[in-house]
């Protein structure tokens, strides 16, 4: 059953070959409320580690022209923080590996100056000025600070595909574990001078991690725990769904158009996990970009039942989120990322009977493809 917590998967995985060409990141997203006006605003925080074997006192930027020409790979801790909405921005702060502290055990921790992350707490500050003169930073100007407690409530454990054997074999190009596909945050955020309160009961939080040698294309992610039954009008307080994937690779073998998905519906699991072949998963999805929106349509069937997911997010509220791969390339240059998605999920039991039609808000959402598909 996928709602199985395993914080060993949250430990830093940059050993073996991945120490020389690998990344490991911990992602957190949630909604805060303006302390004066009460207006809602979605935020994100990510700690991103890259290529420790080539690390030094200073961060190494893969997008510097001289480094690209010389084939020098990136190496750093990057703390990414930001917000979606009218003033959407991503802010990046970097350190060299010799300037940070990483606890490789269980539970993990990462610390650099005033930025800190572990399983149940994060705090920090990212302030950027002059980003336009430094494209290698891959971000915008702004300031965000935070101090948050973290409680990971519901997990999406993808199973044996990310267990200890596969992790140490580094079998997949990109791994995924959502220790908190429903996460309760509490504390405060300061965003460009305004204070926001973050409360467990209405933060609609999420926490996961990815690691590996490279990213996926297409890149698809959808998740929300702000769910309401359209059949009864009742808030679904013990429910959350999570969809992710695109084109996973096992060694050199690409598996086109594969997604991992789970819906924890009021305490009952519905899973659509292609790696569990005995559950007979079938997935079809379509993601597209219009002038004003990103649109996702996902249909999945398994022995659990059937799930049809339709989501839209306004591009004006989203970001083109930036990452460089551990080999120094930057092929995702149109990776749309948002936290204000809205949509509908239709959930059916194995006999085809409609379990519920669910309205979802505060959907974390992502879609992008490489400039040129390999």
C-alpha positions as CSV (number, residue, x, y, z in Angstrom):
1,X,0.0,0.0,0.0
2,X,1.4,3.3,-1.1
3,X,0.7,5.3,2.1
4,X,3.8,3.9,3.8
5,X,6.2,6.4,5.3
6,X,9.9,5.7,4.7
7,X,12.3,8.5,5.6
8,X,15.3,6.4,4.5
9,X,14.3,7.4,1.0
10,X,14.5,11.1,2.1
11,X,18.2,10.6,3.0
12,X,20.7,12.1,0.6
13,X,21.4,9.7,-2.3
14,X,24.5,11.3,-3.9
15,X,26.8,8.4,-3.5
16,X,28.6,6.2,-6.1
17,X,28.3,7.5,-9.7
18,X,25.7,10.0,-8.7
19,X,28.3,11.8,-6.6
20,X,30.1,12.7,-9.8
21,X,27.0,13.3,-11.9
22,X,23.8,13.5,-9.9
23,X,21.3,15.8,-8.1
24,X,19.1,15.4,-5.1
25,X,16.4,17.8,-4.2
26,X,13.7,18.2,-1.5
27,X,10.6,20.2,-2.6
28,X,8.0,21.9,-0.3
29,X,5.0,23.9,-1.4
30,X,2.1,25.4,0.6
31,X,-0.3,28.3,0.9
32,X,0.2,31.2,3.3
33,X,-2.1,34.1,4.2
34,X,-1.2,37.8,4.4
35,X,-1.1,38.8,8.0
36,X,-2.9,42.1,7.3
37,X,-5.4,41.3,4.5
38,X,-5.8,37.5,4.8
39,X,-5.2,37.1,1.1
40,X,-3.9,33.7,0.1
41,X,-0.6,33.1,-1.6
42,X,1.2,29.9,-2.6
43,X,4.9,29.5,-1.9
44,X,7.6,26.9,-2.6
45,X,11.0,26.1,-1.0
46,X,13.5,23.6,-2.4
47,X,17.0,22.5,-1.3
48,X,18.9,21.2,-4.4
49,X,22.2,19.4,-4.2
50,X,24.4,18.7,-7.2
51,X,27.7,16.9,-8.0
52,X,29.4,16.7,-4.6
53,X,32.5,15.0,-6.0
54,X,33.6,18.1,-7.8
55,X,32.6,20.5,-5.0
56,X,34.8,23.2,-3.5
57,X,34.7,26.4,-1.5
58,X,32.6,28.2,-4.2
59,X,29.6,27.1,-6.2
60,X,30.3,26.0,-9.8
61,X,27.8,27.3,-12.3
62,X,27.2,25.1,-15.3
63,X,25.6,27.9,-17.3
64,X,28.7,30.2,-17.3
65,X,29.9,30.4,-20.9
66,X,33.5,29.5,-20.0
67,X,32.3,26.5,-18.0
68,X,30.0,25.3,-20.8
69,X,32.9,25.7,-23.3
70,X,35.2,23.7,-21.0
71,X,32.6,21.0,-20.1
72,X,32.8,21.9,-16.4
73,X,29.8,20.5,-14.6
74,X,27.8,22.4,-11.9
75,X,28.4,21.7,-8.3
76,X,26.6,23.4,-5.4
77,X,23.8,23.6,-2.9
78,X,21.0,25.8,-4.4
79,X,18.2,26.9,-2.1
80,X,15.3,27.8,-4.4
81,X,12.4,29.8,-2.8
82,X,9.6,31.7,-4.3
83,X,5.9,32.3,-4.9
84,X,3.3,31.9,-7.6
85,X,0.6,34.4,-8.5
86,X,0.7,38.0,-9.7
87,X,4.3,38.6,-8.6
88,X,5.5,35.1,-9.2
89,X,9.3,34.7,-8.9
90,X,12.0,32.1,-8.2
91,X,14.9,33.1,-6.1
92,X,18.2,31.2,-5.9
93,X,21.0,31.2,-3.4
94,X,24.1,29.1,-3.9
95,X,27.0,27.6,-1.8
96,X,30.0,25.5,-2.6
97,X,30.1,22.0,-1.0
98,X,32.8,22.9,1.5
99,X,30.6,25.7,2.9
100,X,27.6,23.5,3.8
101,X,26.8,20.7,6.2
102,X,24.9,17.6,5.1
103,X,23.9,14.8,7.5
104,X,23.7,11.7,5.3
105,X,21.9,9.6,7.8
106,X,18.3,9.2,8.7
107,X,16.8,11.7,9.3
108,X,18.7,13.8,6.9
109,X,19.6,17.5,7.4
110,X,21.2,20.2,5.3
111,X,22.5,23.5,6.7
112,X,24.3,26.5,5.1
113,X,24.5,29.8,7.0
114,X,20.9,30.6,8.0
115,X,19.3,28.0,5.7
116,X,18.3,24.7,7.3
117,X,16.2,21.7,6.4
118,X,15.3,18.4,8.0
119,X,12.2,16.2,8.1
120,X,10.2,18.3,10.5
121,X,11.7,21.8,10.2
122,X,13.0,24.4,7.7
123,X,14.2,28.0,8.0
124,X,16.1,30.3,5.8
125,X,16.4,33.4,3.8
126,X,17.1,34.0,0.1
127,X,17.7,37.5,-1.2
128,X,18.7,38.2,-4.8
129,X,19.8,41.5,-6.4
130,X,21.3,41.9,-9.9
131,X,19.9,38.6,-11.3
132,X,19.5,40.1,-14.7
133,X,23.3,40.5,-14.9
134,X,23.9,36.9,-13.9
135,X,22.0,34.5,-16.1
136,X,23.9,31.6,-14.6
137,X,21.9,32.1,-11.4
138,X,18.7,31.2,-13.4
139,X,16.4,33.4,-11.2
140,X,14.9,36.8,-10.5
141,X,15.4,39.5,-7.9
142,X,13.5,39.4,-4.6
143,X,13.6,38.4,-1.0
144,X,12.0,35.6,0.9
145,X,12.6,34.3,4.5
146,X,10.7,31.5,6.4
147,X,10.6,29.6,9.6
148,X,8.3,26.5,9.4
149,X,7.5,23.3,11.2
150,X,6.7,20.4,9.0
151,X,4.4,17.4,9.6
152,X,4.2,14.9,6.7
153,X,0.8,13.3,7.0
154,X,0.2,11.1,3.9
155,X,2.9,9.4,1.8
156,X,3.1,8.3,-1.8
157,X,5.7,5.5,-1.6
158,X,6.1,4.3,-5.1
159,X,7.3,0.8,-3.9
160,X,10.2,-1.3,-4.9
161,X,11.3,1.0,-7.7
162,X,12.9,3.3,-5.2
163,X,13.8,0.7,-2.5
164,X,17.3,0.3,-1.2
165,X,18.4,-2.2,-3.8
166,X,17.3,0.0,-6.7
167,X,18.7,3.2,-5.0
168,X,22.1,1.7,-4.6
169,X,22.1,0.3,-8.1
170,X,21.2,3.8,-9.4
171,X,18.9,1.9,-11.8
172,X,16.6,4.8,-12.7
173,X,17.7,8.1,-14.3
174,X,15.3,9.9,-12.0
175,X,13.8,8.7,-8.8
176,X,10.8,10.0,-6.9
177,X,9.5,9.7,-3.3
178,X,6.7,11.8,-1.8
179,X,7.0,11.4,2.0
180,X,4.4,14.1,2.4
181,X,2.0,14.3,-0.5
182,X,-0.2,15.8,2.2
183,X,1.9,17.9,4.6
184,X,0.9,20.3,7.3
185,X,3.2,23.4,7.7
186,X,3.0,25.9,10.4
187,X,4.9,29.2,10.9
188,X,5.6,32.3,8.8
189,X,7.0,33.5,5.6
190,X,8.1,37.0,4.7
191,X,7.8,37.7,0.9
192,X,9.2,41.0,-0.4
193,X,8.4,42.8,2.9
194,X,5.0,41.3,3.6
195,X,4.3,38.7,6.4
196,X,2.3,35.6,5.7
197,X,1.0,33.1,8.2
198,X,1.1,29.4,7.4
199,X,-1.4,27.2,9.3
200,X,-1.7,23.4,9.3
201,X,-5.5,23.4,8.6
202,X,-5.4,25.4,5.4
203,X,-1.9,25.4,4.0
204,X,-2.7,22.6,1.6
205,X,1.0,21.5,1.8
206,X,3.1,19.1,-0.2
207,X,6.6,17.6,0.2
208,X,8.5,15.3,-2.0
209,X,12.0,14.6,-3.4
210,X,13.6,13.7,-6.6
211,X,17.1,12.5,-7.3
212,X,19.1,10.9,-10.1
213,X,21.4,11.6,-13.0
214,X,19.1,13.6,-15.2
215,X,15.5,14.8,-15.5
216,X,12.5,13.5,-17.5
217,X,10.8,14.8,-20.6
218,X,7.9,15.2,-20.8
219,X,7.8,16.3,-17.2
220,X,4.3,16.0,-15.5
221,X,3.2,16.7,-12.0
222,X,-0.2,17.3,-10.4
223,X,-1.1,17.2,-6.7
224,X,-3.6,18.6,-4.3
225,X,-5.2,18.0,-0.9
226,X,-7.7,20.9,-1.2
227,X,-10.6,18.6,-2.3
228,X,-14.4,18.9,-2.2
229,X,-16.9,16.3,-3.3
230,X,-19.1,17.6,-6.1
231,X,-21.7,14.9,-5.3
232,X,-22.1,15.8,-1.6
233,X,-20.5,19.2,-1.2
234,X,-18.4,17.8,1.6
235,X,-14.7,18.8,2.2
236,X,-12.5,15.7,1.9
237,X,-10.2,16.2,4.8
238,X,-8.5,12.8,4.6
239,X,-7.8,12.9,0.9
240,X,-5.0,13.8,-1.5
241,X,-3.9,12.8,-5.0
242,X,-0.5,12.9,-6.6
243,X,0.5,12.3,-10.3
244,X,4.0,12.4,-11.6
245,X,6.4,11.1,-14.3
246,X,6.6,11.4,-18.1
247,X,9.3,9.3,-19.7
248,X,11.3,7.3,-17.0
249,X,14.5,5.6,-18.0
250,X,15.8,2.3,-16.6
251,X,19.5,2.3,-17.6
252,X,19.5,3.2,-21.3
253,X,15.9,2.0,-21.8
254,X,13.3,4.8,-22.0
255,X,9.7,4.0,-21.0
256,X,7.5,6.5,-23.0
257,X,4.5,8.1,-21.5
258,X,4.5,6.5,-18.1
259,X,3.0,8.1,-14.9
260,X,3.0,7.1,-11.2
261,X,-0.3,8.1,-9.5
262,X,-2.1,7.7,-6.2
263,X,-5.3,8.9,-4.7
264,X,-5.8,8.6,-1.0
265,X,-9.6,9.0,-0.8
266,X,-11.0,9.4,2.7
267,X,-8.7,6.6,4.0
268,X,-9.0,4.3,0.9
269,X,-6.1,3.8,-1.5
270,X,-6.4,4.0,-5.3
271,X,-3.1,3.4,-7.1
272,X,-2.0,3.6,-10.7
273,X,1.7,2.6,-10.6
274,X,3.1,1.3,-13.9
275,X,6.0,-0.4,-12.0
276,X,3.4,-2.7,-10.4
277,X,2.7,-4.7,-13.5
278,X,0.4,-7.1,-11.8
279,X,-2.2,-4.3,-11.3
280,X,-2.6,-3.9,-15.1
281,X,-2.1,-0.1,-15.2
282,X,-3.1,1.7,-18.4
283,X,-2.4,5.4,-18.7
284,X,-3.2,8.0,-21.3
285,X,-2.4,11.7,-20.9
286,X,-2.3,14.9,-22.8
287,X,-0.7,18.2,-21.7
288,X,-0.8,21.3,-23.8
289,X,-0.2,25.0,-23.8
290,X,-2.5,27.7,-25.0
291,X,-1.9,31.4,-25.1
292,X,-3.1,31.8,-21.5
293,X,-3.2,28.4,-19.9
294,X,-1.6,25.0,-19.3
295,X,-4.0,22.1,-19.6
296,X,-3.6,18.6,-18.3
297,X,-5.9,15.6,-19.1
298,X,-4.9,12.2,-17.5
299,X,-6.9,8.9,-17.7
300,X,-5.7,5.9,-15.8
301,X,-7.0,2.4,-15.1
302,X,-5.7,-0.4,-12.8
303,X,-7.1,-3.1,-10.6
304,X,-7.8,-0.3,-8.1
305,X,-10.3,1.4,-10.4
306,X,-10.2,4.3,-12.8
307,X,-9.3,7.9,-12.4
308,X,-9.8,10.8,-14.8
309,X,-8.1,14.1,-14.0
310,X,-8.6,17.4,-15.7
311,X,-6.6,20.4,-14.6
312,X,-5.9,23.9,-15.8
313,X,-3.6,26.7,-14.5
314,X,-3.4,30.3,-15.7
315,X,0.1,31.0,-17.2
316,X,0.0,34.5,-15.6
317,X,0.2,32.8,-12.2
318,X,2.9,30.3,-13.1
319,X,6.7,30.3,-13.5
320,X,9.1,28.9,-16.1
321,X,11.1,27.1,-13.5
322,X,14.8,26.7,-14.0
323,X,17.2,23.8,-13.4
324,X,20.5,22.7,-15.0
325,X,21.2,19.0,-15.2
326,X,24.3,17.5,-13.5
327,X,26.0,17.2,-16.8
328,X,25.8,21.0,-17.3
329,X,23.1,21.1,-19.9
330,X,19.9,23.0,-19.6
331,X,17.4,21.4,-21.9
332,X,14.2,22.3,-19.9
333,X,13.7,25.9,-21.0
334,X,9.9,25.8,-21.0
335,X,9.1,24.0,-17.8
336,X,5.8,25.5,-16.5
337,X,5.4,25.3,-12.7
338,X,2.4,26.5,-10.7
339,X,0.5,26.2,-7.4
340,X,-2.9,27.7,-8.4
341,X,-4.2,24.9,-10.6
342,X,-7.9,24.0,-10.5
343,X,-9.6,20.9,-11.8
344,X,-11.8,17.9,-11.5
345,X,-11.1,14.3,-10.7
346,X,-13.5,11.5,-11.4
347,X,-12.9,8.4,-9.4
348,X,-14.4,5.0,-10.2
349,X,-14.2,1.6,-8.4
350,X,-13.0,-1.6,-10.1
351,X,-16.5,-2.3,-11.3
352,X,-16.8,1.1,-13.1
353,X,-19.1,2.7,-10.5
354,X,-18.5,6.4,-9.8
355,X,-17.1,6.8,-6.3
356,X,-17.0,10.6,-6.5
357,X,-16.5,13.6,-8.7
358,X,-14.1,15.8,-6.9
359,X,-13.3,19.5,-7.3
360,X,-9.7,20.4,-6.6
361,X,-8.0,23.7,-5.9
362,X,-4.5,24.8,-5.0
363,X,-3.2,22.2,-7.3
364,X,0.6,22.0,-7.6
365,X,1.2,21.5,-11.3
366,X,4.1,21.2,-13.7
367,X,4.6,20.5,-17.4
368,X,7.4,20.8,-19.8
369,X,9.4,19.1,-22.5
370,X,13.1,19.3,-23.6
371,X,14.0,21.8,-26.4
372,X,15.0,18.7,-28.3
373,X,13.9,15.2,-27.3
374,X,16.7,12.7,-27.0
